[in-house]
Amino acid sequence: MLPLLQDELVRRRQWTTDEDLLDYYSIGQCTPGVIAVNVSTFIGYKQKGIIGGCVSTLGMIMPSLLIITLIAAILSQYMHNPYLSYAFAGIRVAVTALIADTLLKLWKKGIKDKWGISIFLTSVVLLLLLNLSAIWIVVLASIAGILIYKFIEKRK
C-alpha cells in the first residue's frame, strides 16, 4: 500500500509531501491498525477535519473489504491449483520490488545527513538485534532527532 499511497497522495493529488507522508507513516507505526488506513485517516483529517478523516478511513477500508471477501469466496475453491500457486509466487516478487522502490524513494527524502544515517542504523540494530518494538524505535528516534537537531546542529 505504501507505494500506492505515495504515488496517489504525493505525486498525483499533491495532498501531502513525501516528508509529511513519512511523518504519517511513522505515527501510523505507533497507532493500532493498518498503516495505510491510519495514513489515509491523517490525510483526510488534514484536508477536511473530522469528517474528512472518517470518510477517508471508510474509503480505504470498504473497497478492500469487499474485494477480499469476493476473492476469498472464489479462491477457496481453487487453492490447490498449481497455476494459482505460481501466480502468487510472481505476485510476491512484484510486491517486494514495489516495497524496495518505495524504500529507496523514502530514503532519499528522509535521510539527508550523517545524523539521519546514524538514527537509521541505530534503529535497524534495535529492530533486528534486540527485537525492540516499532513503537519504541519511533519514540527513541524522535527523541534522538529532537536532541540532535535542536541542540547539536543548532550550535553549528
Phi and psi in radians as a Rosetta constraint file:
Dihedral C 1 N 2 CA 2 C 2 CIRCULARHARMONIC -1.057 0.35
Dihedral N 2 CA 2 C 2 N 3 CIRCULARHARMONIC -0.762 0.35
Dihedral C 2 N 3 CA 3 C 3 CIRCULARHARMONIC -1.079 0.35
Dihedral N 3 CA 3 C 3 N 4 CIRCULARHARMONIC -0.653 0.35
Dihedral C 3 N 4 CA 4 C 4 CIRCULARHARMONIC -1.173 0.35
Dihedral N 4 CA 4 C 4 N 5 CIRCULARHARMONIC -0.732 0.35
Dihedral C 4 N 5 CA 5 C 5 CIRCULARHARMONIC -1.076 0.35
Dihedral N 5 CA 5 C 5 N 6 CIRCULARHARMONIC -0.780 0.35
Dihedral C 5 N 6 CA 6 C 6 CIRCULARHARMONIC -1.087 0.35
Dihedral N 6 CA 6 C 6 N 7 CIRCULARHARMONIC -0.801 0.35
Dihedral C 6 N 7 CA 7 C 7 CIRCULARHARMONIC -1.102 0.35
Dihedral N 7 CA 7 C 7 N 8 CIRCULARHARMONIC -0.823 0.35
Dihedral C 7 N 8 CA 8 C 8 CIRCULARHARMONIC -1.297 0.35
Dihedral N 8 CA 8 C 8 N 9 CIRCULARHARMONIC -0.831 0.35
Dihedral C 8 N 9 CA 9 C 9 CIRCULARHARMONIC -1.420 0.35
Dihedral N 9 CA 9 C 9 N 10 CIRCULARHARMONIC -0.606 0.35
Dihedral C 9 N 10 CA 10 C 10 CIRCULARHARMONIC -1.634 0.35
Dihedral N 10 CA 10 C 10 N 11 CIRCULARHARMONIC -0.927 0.35
Dihedral C 10 N 11 CA 11 C 11 CIRCULARHARMONIC -1.395 0.35
Dihedral N 11 CA 11 C 11 N 12 CIRCULARHARMONIC -0.904 0.35
Dihedral C 11 N 12 CA 12 C 12 CIRCULARHARMONIC -1.374 0.35
Dihedral N 12 CA 12 C 12 N 13 CIRCULARHARMONIC -0.978 0.35
Dihedral C 12 N 13 CA 13 C 13 CIRCULARHARMONIC -1.557 0.35
Dihedral N 13 CA 13 C 13 N 14 CIRCULARHARMONIC -0.376 0.35
Dihedral C 13 N 14 CA 14 C 14 CIRCULARHARMONIC 0.962 0.35
Dihedral N 14 CA 14 C 14 N 15 CIRCULARHARMONIC 0.743 0.35
Dihedral C 14 N 15 CA 15 C 15 CIRCULARHARMONIC -1.439 0.35
Dihedral N 15 CA 15 C 15 N 16 CIRCULARHARMONIC -0.323 0.35
Dihedral C 15 N 16 CA 16 C 16 CIRCULARHARMONIC -2.678 0.35
Dihedral N 16 CA 16 C 16 N 17 CIRCULARHARMONIC 3.056 0.35
Dihedral C 16 N 17 CA 17 C 17 CIRCULARHARMONIC -1.868 0.35
Dihedral N 17 CA 17 C 17 N 18 CIRCULARHARMONIC 2.911 0.35
Dihedral C 17 N 18 CA 18 C 18 CIRCULARHARMONIC -1.038 0.35
Dihedral N 18 CA 18 C 18 N 19 CIRCULARHARMONIC -0.694 0.35
Dihedral C 18 N 19 CA 19 C 19 CIRCULARHARMONIC -1.118 0.35
Dihedral N 19 CA 19 C 19 N 20 CIRCULARHARMONIC -0.783 0.35
Dihedral C 19 N 20 CA 20 C 20 CIRCULARHARMONIC -1.132 0.35
Dihedral N 20 CA 20 C 20 N 21 CIRCULARHARMONIC -0.685 0.35
Dihedral C 20 N 21 CA 21 C 21 CIRCULARHARMONIC -1.072 0.35
Dihedral N 21 CA 21 C 21 N 22 CIRCULARHARMONIC -0.699 0.35
Dihedral C 21 N 22 CA 22 C 22 CIRCULARHARMONIC -1.065 0.35
Dihedral N 22 CA 22 C 22 N 23 CIRCULARHARMONIC -0.732 0.35
Dihedral C 22 N 23 CA 23 C 23 CIRCULARHARMONIC -1.094 0.35
Dihedral N 23 CA 23 C 23 N 24 CIRCULARHARMONIC -0.802 0.35
Dihedral C 23 N 24 CA 24 C 24 CIRCULARHARMONIC -1.090 0.35
Dihedral N 24 CA 24 C 24 N 25 CIRCULARHARMONIC -0.707 0.35
Dihedral C 24 N 25 CA 25 C 25 CIRCULARHARMONIC -1.093 0.35
Dihedral N 25 CA 25 C 25 N 26 CIRCULARHARMONIC -0.739 0.35
Dihedral C 25 N 26 CA 26 C 26 CIRCULARHARMONIC -1.106 0.35
Dihedral N 26 CA 26 C 26 N 27 CIRCULARHARMONIC -0.780 0.35
Dihedral C 26 N 27 CA 27 C 27 CIRCULARHARMONIC -1.140 0.35
Dihedral N 27 CA 27 C 27 N 28 CIRCULARHARMONIC -0.682 0.35
Dihedral C 27 N 28 CA 28 C 28 CIRCULARHARMONIC -1.064 0.35
Dihedral N 28 CA 28 C 28 N 29 CIRCULARHARMONIC -0.480 0.35
Dihedral C 28 N 29 CA 29 C 29 CIRCULARHARMONIC -1.166 0.35
Dihedral N 29 CA 29 C 29 N 30 CIRCULARHARMONIC -0.514 0.35
Dihedral C 29 N 30 CA 30 C 30 CIRCULARHARMONIC -1.592 0.35
Dihedral N 30 CA 30 C 30 N 31 CIRCULARHARMONIC -0.250 0.35
Dihedral C 30 N 31 CA 31 C 31 CIRCULARHARMONIC -1.802 0.35
Dihedral N 31 CA 31 C 31 N 32 CIRCULARHARMONIC 2.630 0.35
Dihedral C 31 N 32 CA 32 C 32 CIRCULARHARMONIC -1.195 0.35
Dihedral N 32 CA 32 C 32 N 33 CIRCULARHARMONIC 2.607 0.35
Dihedral C 32 N 33 CA 33 C 33 CIRCULARHARMONIC 1.909 0.35
Dihedral N 33 CA 33 C 33 N 34 CIRCULARHARMONIC -3.137 0.35
Dihedral C 33 N 34 CA 34 C 34 CIRCULARHARMONIC -1.302 0.35
Dihedral N 34 CA 34 C 34 N 35 CIRCULARHARMONIC 2.348 0.35
Dihedral C 34 N 35 CA 35 C 35 CIRCULARHARMONIC -1.061 0.35
Dihedral N 35 CA 35 C 35 N 36 CIRCULARHARMONIC -0.743 0.35
Dihedral C 35 N 36 CA 36 C 36 CIRCULARHARMONIC -1.071 0.35
Dihedral N 36 CA 36 C 36 N 37 CIRCULARHARMONIC -0.663 0.35
Dihedral C 36 N 37 CA 37 C 37 CIRCULARHARMONIC -1.191 0.35
Dihedral N 37 CA 37 C 37 N 38 CIRCULARHARMONIC -0.767 0.35
Dihedral C 37 N 38 CA 38 C 38 CIRCULARHARMONIC -1.055 0.35
Dihedral N 38 CA 38 C 38 N 39 CIRCULARHARMONIC -0.775 0.35
Dihedral C 38 N 39 CA 39 C 39 CIRCULARHARMONIC -1.093 0.35
Dihedral N 39 CA 39 C 39 N 40 CIRCULARHARMONIC -0.770 0.35
Dihedral C 39 N 40 CA 40 C 40 CIRCULARHARMONIC -1.124 0.35
Dihedral N 40 CA 40 C 40 N 41 CIRCULARHARMONIC -0.608 0.35
Dihedral C 40 N 41 CA 41 C 41 CIRCULARHARMONIC -1.110 0.35
Dihedral N 41 CA 41 C 41 N 42 CIRCULARHARMONIC -0.765 0.35
Dihedral C 41 N 42 CA 42 C 42 CIRCULARHARMONIC -1.078 0.35
Dihedral N 42 CA 42 C 42 N 43 CIRCULARHARMONIC -0.768 0.35
Dihedral C 42 N 43 CA 43 C 43 CIRCULARHARMONIC -1.126 0.35
Dihedral N 43 CA 43 C 43 N 44 CIRCULARHARMONIC -0.794 0.35
Dihedral C 43 N 44 CA 44 C 44 CIRCULARHARMONIC -1.065 0.35
Dihedral N 44 CA 44 C 44 N 45 CIRCULARHARMONIC -0.734 0.35
Dihedral C 44 N 45 CA 45 C 45 CIRCULARHARMONIC -1.126 0.35
Dihedral N 45 CA 45 C 45 N 46 CIRCULARHARMONIC -0.724 0.35
Dihedral C 45 N 46 CA 46 C 46 CIRCULARHARMONIC -1.087 0.35
Dihedral N 46 CA 46 C 46 N 47 CIRCULARHARMONIC -0.648 0.35
Dihedral C 46 N 47 CA 47 C 47 CIRCULARHARMONIC -1.381 0.35
Dihedral N 47 CA 47 C 47 N 48 CIRCULARHARMONIC -0.779 0.35
Dihedral C 47 N 48 CA 48 C 48 CIRCULARHARMONIC -2.397 0.35
Dihedral N 48 CA 48 C 48 N 49 CIRCULARHARMONIC 0.352 0.35
Dihedral C 48 N 49 CA 49 C 49 CIRCULARHARMONIC 1.301 0.35
Dihedral N 49 CA 49 C 49 N 50 CIRCULARHARMONIC -2.653 0.35
Dihedral C 49 N 50 CA 50 C 50 CIRCULARHARMONIC -1.077 0.35
Dihedral N 50 CA 50 C 50 N 51 CIRCULARHARMONIC -0.747 0.35
Dihedral C 50 N 51 CA 51 C 51 CIRCULARHARMONIC -1.067 0.35
Dihedral N 51 CA 51 C 51 N 52 CIRCULARHARMONIC -0.770 0.35
Dihedral C 51 N 52 CA 52 C 52 CIRCULARHARMONIC -1.077 0.35
Dihedral N 52 CA 52 C 52 N 53 CIRCULARHARMONIC -0.694 0.35
Dihedral C 52 N 53 CA 53 C 53 CIRCULARHARMONIC -1.100 0.35
Dihedral N 53 CA 53 C 53 N 54 CIRCULARHARMONIC -0.759 0.35
Dihedral C 53 N 54 CA 54 C 54 CIRCULARHARMONIC -1.170 0.35
Dihedral N 54 CA 54 C 54 N 55 CIRCULARHARMONIC -0.806 0.35
Dihedral C 54 N 55 CA 55 C 55 CIRCULARHARMONIC -1.135 0.35
Dihedral N 55 CA 55 C 55 N 56 CIRCULARHARMONIC -0.743 0.35
Dihedral C 55 N 56 CA 56 C 56 CIRCULARHARMONIC -1.171 0.35
Dihedral N 56 CA 56 C 56 N 57 CIRCULARHARMONIC -0.592 0.35
Dihedral C 56 N 57 CA 57 C 57 CIRCULARHARMONIC -1.126 0.35
Dihedral N 57 CA 57 C 57 N 58 CIRCULARHARMONIC -0.835 0.35
Dihedral C 57 N 58 CA 58 C 58 CIRCULARHARMONIC -1.091 0.35
Dihedral N 58 CA 58 C 58 N 59 CIRCULARHARMONIC -0.692 0.35
Dihedral C 58 N 59 CA 59 C 59 CIRCULARHARMONIC -1.118 0.35
Dihedral N 59 CA 59 C 59 N 60 CIRCULARHARMONIC -0.527 0.35
Dihedral C 59 N 60 CA 60 C 60 CIRCULARHARMONIC -1.422 0.35
Dihedral N 60 CA 60 C 60 N 61 CIRCULARHARMONIC -0.615 0.35
Dihedral C 60 N 61 CA 61 C 61 CIRCULARHARMONIC -1.440 0.35
Dihedral N 61 CA 61 C 61 N 62 CIRCULARHARMONIC -0.797 0.35
Dihedral C 61 N 62 CA 62 C 62 CIRCULARHARMONIC -1.079 0.35
Dihedral N 62 CA 62 C 62 N 63 CIRCULARHARMONIC -0.849 0.35
Dihedral C 62 N 63 CA 63 C 63 CIRCULARHARMONIC -1.038 0.35
Dihedral N 63 CA 63 C 63 N 64 CIRCULARHARMONIC -0.757 0.35
Dihedral C 63 N 64 CA 64 C 64 CIRCULARHARMONIC -1.096 0.35
Dihedral N 64 CA 64 C 64 N 65 CIRCULARHARMONIC -0.763 0.35
Dihedral C 64 N 65 CA 65 C 65 CIRCULARHARMONIC -1.048 0.35
Dihedral N 65 CA 65 C 65 N 66 CIRCULARHARMONIC -0.806 0.35
Dihedral C 65 N 66 CA 66 C 66 CIRCULARHARMONIC -1.157 0.35
Dihedral N 66 CA 66 C 66 N 67 CIRCULARHARMONIC -0.777 0.35
Dihedral C 66 N 67 CA 67 C 67 CIRCULARHARMONIC -1.163 0.35
Dihedral N 67 CA 67 C 67 N 68 CIRCULARHARMONIC -0.775 0.35
Dihedral C 67 N 68 CA 68 C 68 CIRCULARHARMONIC -1.116 0.35
Dihedral N 68 CA 68 C 68 N 69 CIRCULARHARMONIC -0.692 0.35
Dihedral C 68 N 69 CA 69 C 69 CIRCULARHARMONIC -1.076 0.35
Dihedral N 69 CA 69 C 69 N 70 CIRCULARHARMONIC -0.776 0.35
Dihedral C 69 N 70 CA 70 C 70 CIRCULARHARMONIC -1.146 0.35
Dihedral N 70 CA 70 C 70 N 71 CIRCULARHARMONIC -0.825 0.35
Dihedral C 70 N 71 CA 71 C 71 CIRCULARHARMONIC -1.102 0.35
Dihedral N 71 CA 71 C 71 N 72 CIRCULARHARMONIC -0.746 0.35
Dihedral C 71 N 72 CA 72 C 72 CIRCULARHARMONIC -1.064 0.35
Dihedral N 72 CA 72 C 72 N 73 CIRCULARHARMONIC -0.696 0.35
Dihedral C 72 N 73 CA 73 C 73 CIRCULARHARMONIC -1.130 0.35
Dihedral N 73 CA 73 C 73 N 74 CIRCULARHARMONIC -0.665 0.35
Dihedral C 73 N 74 CA 74 C 74 CIRCULARHARMONIC -1.392 0.35
Dihedral N 74 CA 74 C 74 N 75 CIRCULARHARMONIC -0.818 0.35
Dihedral C 74 N 75 CA 75 C 75 CIRCULARHARMONIC -1.164 0.35
Dihedral N 75 CA 75 C 75 N 76 CIRCULARHARMONIC -0.508 0.35
Dihedral C 75 N 76 CA 76 C 76 CIRCULARHARMONIC -1.027 0.35
Dihedral N 76 CA 76 C 76 N 77 CIRCULARHARMONIC -0.441 0.35
Dihedral C 76 N 77 CA 77 C 77 CIRCULARHARMONIC -1.394 0.35
Dihedral N 77 CA 77 C 77 N 78 CIRCULARHARMONIC -0.347 0.35
Dihedral C 77 N 78 CA 78 C 78 CIRCULARHARMONIC -2.115 0.35
Dihedral N 78 CA 78 C 78 N 79 CIRCULARHARMONIC 0.274 0.35
Dihedral C 78 N 79 CA 79 C 79 CIRCULARHARMONIC -1.096 0.35
Dihedral N 79 CA 79 C 79 N 80 CIRCULARHARMONIC -0.402 0.35
Dihedral C 79 N 80 CA 80 C 80 CIRCULARHARMONIC -1.617 0.35
Dihedral N 80 CA 80 C 80 N 81 CIRCULARHARMONIC 0.072 0.35
Dihedral C 80 N 81 CA 81 C 81 CIRCULARHARMONIC -1.298 0.35
Dihedral N 81 CA 81 C 81 N 82 CIRCULARHARMONIC 2.169 0.35
Dihedral C 81 N 82 CA 82 C 82 CIRCULARHARMONIC -1.108 0.35
Dihedral N 82 CA 82 C 82 N 83 CIRCULARHARMONIC -0.547 0.35
Dihedral C 82 N 83 CA 83 C 83 CIRCULARHARMONIC -1.160 0.35
Dihedral N 83 CA 83 C 83 N 84 CIRCULARHARMONIC -0.604 0.35
Dihedral C 83 N 84 CA 84 C 84 CIRCULARHARMONIC -1.148 0.35
Dihedral N 84 CA 84 C 84 N 85 CIRCULARHARMONIC -0.708 0.35
Dihedral C 84 N 85 CA 85 C 85 CIRCULARHARMONIC -1.084 0.35
Dihedral N 85 CA 85 C 85 N 86 CIRCULARHARMONIC -0.729 0.35
Dihedral C 85 N 86 CA 86 C 86 CIRCULARHARMONIC -1.132 0.35
Dihedral N 86 CA 86 C 86 N 87 CIRCULARHARMONIC -0.692 0.35
Dihedral C 86 N 87 CA 87 C 87 CIRCULARHARMONIC -1.095 0.35
Dihedral N 87 CA 87 C 87 N 88 CIRCULARHARMONIC -0.769 0.35
Dihedral C 87 N 88 CA 88 C 88 CIRCULARHARMONIC -1.136 0.35
Dihedral N 88 CA 88 C 88 N 89 CIRCULARHARMONIC -0.597 0.35
Dihedral C 88 N 89 CA 89 C 89 CIRCULARHARMONIC -1.093 0.35
Dihedral N 89 CA 89 C 89 N 90 CIRCULARHARMONIC -0.737 0.35
Dihedral C 89 N 90 CA 90 C 90 CIRCULARHARMONIC -1.167 0.35
Dihedral N 90 CA 90 C 90 N 91 CIRCULARHARMONIC -0.683 0.35
Dihedral C 90 N 91 CA 91 C 91 CIRCULARHARMONIC -1.097 0.35
Dihedral N 91 CA 91 C 91 N 92 CIRCULARHARMONIC -0.728 0.35
Dihedral C 91 N 92 CA 92 C 92 CIRCULARHARMONIC -1.046 0.35
Dihedral N 92 CA 92 C 92 N 93 CIRCULARHARMONIC -0.705 0.35
Dihedral C 92 N 93 CA 93 C 93 CIRCULARHARMONIC -1.150 0.35
Dihedral N 93 CA 93 C 93 N 94 CIRCULARHARMONIC -0.763 0.35
Dihedral C 93 N 94 CA 94 C 94 CIRCULARHARMONIC -1.110 0.35
Dihedral N 94 CA 94 C 94 N 95 CIRCULARHARMONIC -0.715 0.35
Dihedral C 94 N 95 CA 95 C 95 CIRCULARHARMONIC -1.115 0.35
Dihedral N 95 CA 95 C 95 N 96 CIRCULARHARMONIC -0.696 0.35
Dihedral C 95 N 96 CA 96 C 96 CIRCULARHARMONIC -1.069 0.35
Dihedral N 96 CA 96 C 96 N 97 CIRCULARHARMONIC -0.724 0.35
Dihedral C 96 N 97 CA 97 C 97 CIRCULARHARMONIC -1.119 0.35
Dihedral N 97 CA 97 C 97 N 98 CIRCULARHARMONIC -0.715 0.35
Dihedral C 97 N 98 CA 98 C 98 CIRCULARHARMONIC -1.095 0.35
Dihedral N 98 CA 98 C 98 N 99 CIRCULARHARMONIC -0.737 0.35
Dihedral C 98 N 99 CA 99 C 99 CIRCULARHARMONIC -1.131 0.35
Dihedral N 99 CA 99 C 99 N 100 CIRCULARHARMONIC -0.757 0.35
Dihedral C 99 N 100 CA 100 C 100 CIRCULARHARMONIC -1.070 0.35
Dihedral N 100 CA 100 C 100 N 101 CIRCULARHARMONIC -0.731 0.35
Dihedral C 100 N 101 CA 101 C 101 CIRCULARHARMONIC -1.070 0.35
Dihedral N 101 CA 101 C 101 N 102 CIRCULARHARMONIC -0.781 0.35
Dihedral C 101 N 102 CA 102 C 102 CIRCULARHARMONIC -1.123 0.35
Dihedral N 102 CA 102 C 102 N 103 CIRCULARHARMONIC -0.739 0.35
Dihedral C 102 N 103 CA 103 C 103 CIRCULARHARMONIC -1.054 0.35
Dihedral N 103 CA 103 C 103 N 104 CIRCULARHARMONIC -0.728 0.35
Dihedral C 103 N 104 CA 104 C 104 CIRCULARHARMONIC -1.105 0.35
Dihedral N 104 CA 104 C 104 N 105 CIRCULARHARMONIC -0.734 0.35
Dihedral C 104 N 105 CA 105 C 105 CIRCULARHARMONIC -1.130 0.35
Dihedral N 105 CA 105 C 105 N 106 CIRCULARHARMONIC -0.762 0.35
Dihedral C 105 N 106 CA 106 C 106 CIRCULARHARMONIC -1.200 0.35
Dihedral N 106 CA 106 C 106 N 107 CIRCULARHARMONIC -0.597 0.35
Dihedral C 106 N 107 CA 107 C 107 CIRCULARHARMONIC -1.003 0.35
Dihedral N 107 CA 107 C 107 N 108 CIRCULARHARMONIC -0.835 0.35
Dihedral C 107 N 108 CA 108 C 108 CIRCULARHARMONIC -1.079 0.35
Dihedral N 108 CA 108 C 108 N 109 CIRCULARHARMONIC -0.606 0.35
Dihedral C 108 N 109 CA 109 C 109 CIRCULARHARMONIC -1.470 0.35
Dihedral N 109 CA 109 C 109 N 110 CIRCULARHARMONIC -0.567 0.35
Dihedral C 109 N 110 CA 110 C 110 CIRCULARHARMONIC -1.644 0.35
Dihedral N 110 CA 110 C 110 N 111 CIRCULARHARMONIC -0.522 0.35
Dihedral C 110 N 111 CA 111 C 111 CIRCULARHARMONIC -1.949 0.35
Dihedral N 111 CA 111 C 111 N 112 CIRCULARHARMONIC 1.842 0.35
Dihedral C 111 N 112 CA 112 C 112 CIRCULARHARMONIC -1.993 0.35
Dihedral N 112 CA 112 C 112 N 113 CIRCULARHARMONIC -0.206 0.35
Dihedral C 112 N 113 CA 113 C 113 CIRCULARHARMONIC -2.679 0.35
Dihedral N 113 CA 113 C 113 N 114 CIRCULARHARMONIC -3.081 0.35
Dihedral C 113 N 114 CA 114 C 114 CIRCULARHARMONIC -1.113 0.35
Dihedral N 114 CA 114 C 114 N 115 CIRCULARHARMONIC -0.549 0.35
Dihedral C 114 N 115 CA 115 C 115 CIRCULARHARMONIC -1.211 0.35
Dihedral N 115 CA 115 C 115 N 116 CIRCULARHARMONIC -0.679 0.35
Dihedral C 115 N 116 CA 116 C 116 CIRCULARHARMONIC -1.096 0.35
Dihedral N 116 CA 116 C 116 N 117 CIRCULARHARMONIC -0.727 0.35
Dihedral C 116 N 117 CA 117 C 117 CIRCULARHARMONIC -1.108 0.35
Dihedral N 117 CA 117 C 117 N 118 CIRCULARHARMONIC -0.711 0.35
Dihedral C 117 N 118 CA 118 C 118 CIRCULARHARMONIC -1.093 0.35
Dihedral N 118 CA 118 C 118 N 119 CIRCULARHARMONIC -0.797 0.35
Dihedral C 118 N 119 CA 119 C 119 CIRCULARHARMONIC -1.112 0.35
Dihedral N 119 CA 119 C 119 N 120 CIRCULARHARMONIC -0.716 0.35
Dihedral C 119 N 120 CA 120 C 120 CIRCULARHARMONIC -1.073 0.35
Dihedral N 120 CA 120 C 120 N 121 CIRCULARHARMONIC -0.885 0.35
Dihedral C 120 N 121 CA 121 C 121 CIRCULARHARMONIC -1.106 0.35
Dihedral N 121 CA 121 C 121 N 122 CIRCULARHARMONIC -0.709 0.35
Dihedral C 121 N 122 CA 122 C 122 CIRCULARHARMONIC -1.089 0.35
Dihedral N 122 CA 122 C 122 N 123 CIRCULARHARMONIC -0.717 0.35
Dihedral C 122 N 123 CA 123 C 123 CIRCULARHARMONIC -1.095 0.35
Dihedral N 123 CA 123 C 123 N 124 CIRCULARHARMONIC -0.741 0.35
Dihedral C 123 N 124 CA 124 C 124 CIRCULARHARMONIC -1.087 0.35
Dihedral N 124 CA 124 C 124 N 125 CIRCULARHARMONIC -0.770 0.35
Dihedral C 124 N 125 CA 125 C 125 CIRCULARHARMONIC -1.077 0.35
Dihedral N 125 CA 125 C 125 N 126 CIRCULARHARMONIC -0.807 0.35
Dihedral C 125 N 126 CA 126 C 126 CIRCULARHARMONIC -1.086 0.35
Dihedral N 126 CA 126 C 126 N 127 CIRCULARHARMONIC -0.647 0.35
Dihedral C 126 N 127 CA 127 C 127 CIRCULARHARMONIC -1.269 0.35
Dihedral N 127 CA 127 C 127 N 128 CIRCULARHARMONIC -0.835 0.35
Dihedral C 127 N 128 CA 128 C 128 CIRCULARHARMONIC -1.440 0.35
Dihedral N 128 CA 128 C 128 N 129 CIRCULARHARMONIC -0.768 0.35
Dihedral C 128 N 129 CA 129 C 129 CIRCULARHARMONIC -1.505 0.35
Dihedral N 129 CA 129 C 129 N 130 CIRCULARHARMONIC -0.671 0.35
Dihedral C 129 N 130 CA 130 C 130 CIRCULARHARMONIC -1.735 0.35
Dihedral N 130 CA 130 C 130 N 131 CIRCULARHARMONIC -0.126 0.35
Dihedral C 130 N 131 CA 131 C 131 CIRCULARHARMONIC 0.943 0.35
Dihedral N 131 CA 131 C 131 N 132 CIRCULARHARMONIC 0.652 0.35
Dihedral C 131 N 132 CA 132 C 132 CIRCULARHARMONIC -1.245 0.35
Dihedral N 132 CA 132 C 132 N 133 CIRCULARHARMONIC 2.517 0.35
Dihedral C 132 N 133 CA 133 C 133 CIRCULARHARMONIC -1.061 0.35
Dihedral N 133 CA 133 C 133 N 134 CIRCULARHARMONIC 2.535 0.35
Dihedral C 133 N 134 CA 134 C 134 CIRCULARHARMONIC -1.026 0.35
Dihedral N 134 CA 134 C 134 N 135 CIRCULARHARMONIC -0.561 0.35
Dihedral C 134 N 135 CA 135 C 135 CIRCULARHARMONIC -1.065 0.35
Dihedral N 135 CA 135 C 135 N 136 CIRCULARHARMONIC -0.831 0.35
Dihedral C 135 N 136 CA 136 C 136 CIRCULARHARMONIC -1.157 0.35
Dihedral N 136 CA 136 C 136 N 137 CIRCULARHARMONIC -0.636 0.35
Dihedral C 136 N 137 CA 137 C 137 CIRCULARHARMONIC -1.116 0.35
Dihedral N 137 CA 137 C 137 N 138 CIRCULARHARMONIC -0.768 0.35
Dihedral C 137 N 138 CA 138 C 138 CIRCULARHARMONIC -1.130 0.35
Dihedral N 138 CA 138 C 138 N 139 CIRCULARHARMONIC -0.743 0.35
Dihedral C 138 N 139 CA 139 C 139 CIRCULARHARMONIC -1.102 0.35
Dihedral N 139 CA 139 C 139 N 140 CIRCULARHARMONIC -0.826 0.35
Dihedral C 139 N 140 CA 140 C 140 CIRCULARHARMONIC -1.146 0.35
Dihedral N 140 CA 140 C 140 N 141 CIRCULARHARMONIC -0.682 0.35
Dihedral C 140 N 141 CA 141 C 141 CIRCULARHARMONIC -1.139 0.35
Dihedral N 141 CA 141 C 141 N 142 CIRCULARHARMONIC -0.642 0.35
Dihedral C 141 N 142 CA 142 C 142 CIRCULARHARMONIC -1.107 0.35
Dihedral N 142 CA 142 C 142 N 143 CIRCULARHARMONIC -0.798 0.35
Dihedral C 142 N 143 CA 143 C 143 CIRCULARHARMONIC -1.087 0.35
Dihedral N 143 CA 143 C 143 N 144 CIRCULARHARMONIC -0.771 0.35
Dihedral C 143 N 144 CA 144 C 144 CIRCULARHARMONIC -1.065 0.35
Dihedral N 144 CA 144 C 144 N 145 CIRCULARHARMONIC -0.747 0.35
Dihedral C 144 N 145 CA 145 C 145 CIRCULARHARMONIC -1.076 0.35
Dihedral N 145 CA 145 C 145 N 146 CIRCULARHARMONIC -0.739 0.35
Dihedral C 145 N 146 CA 146 C 146 CIRCULARHARMONIC -1.095 0.35
Dihedral N 146 CA 146 C 146 N 147 CIRCULARHARMONIC -0.861 0.35
Dihedral C 146 N 147 CA 147 C 147 CIRCULARHARMONIC -1.099 0.35
Dihedral N 147 CA 147 C 147 N 148 CIRCULARHARMONIC -0.797 0.35
Dihedral C 147 N 148 CA 148 C 148 CIRCULARHARMONIC -1.184 0.35
Dihedral N 148 CA 148 C 148 N 149 CIRCULARHARMONIC -0.931 0.35
Dihedral C 148 N 149 CA 149 C 149 CIRCULARHARMONIC -1.380 0.35
Dihedral N 149 CA 149 C 149 N 150 CIRCULARHARMONIC -0.426 0.35
Dihedral C 149 N 150 CA 150 C 150 CIRCULARHARMONIC -1.489 0.35
Dihedral N 150 CA 150 C 150 N 151 CIRCULARHARMONIC -0.742 0.35
Dihedral C 150 N 151 CA 151 C 151 CIRCULARHARMONIC -1.777 0.35
Dihedral N 151 CA 151 C 151 N 152 CIRCULARHARMONIC -0.747 0.35
Dihedral C 151 N 152 CA 152 C 152 CIRCULARHARMONIC -1.410 0.35
Dihedral N 152 CA 152 C 152 N 153 CIRCULARHARMONIC -0.907 0.35
Dihedral C 152 N 153 CA 153 C 153 CIRCULARHARMONIC -1.233 0.35
Dihedral N 153 CA 153 C 153 N 154 CIRCULARHARMONIC -0.467 0.35
Dihedral C 153 N 154 CA 154 C 154 CIRCULARHARMONIC -1.152 0.35
Dihedral N 154 CA 154 C 154 N 155 CIRCULARHARMONIC -0.573 0.35
Dihedral C 154 N 155 CA 155 C 155 CIRCULARHARMONIC -1.245 0.35
Dihedral N 155 CA 155 C 155 N 156 CIRCULARHARMONIC -0.346 0.35
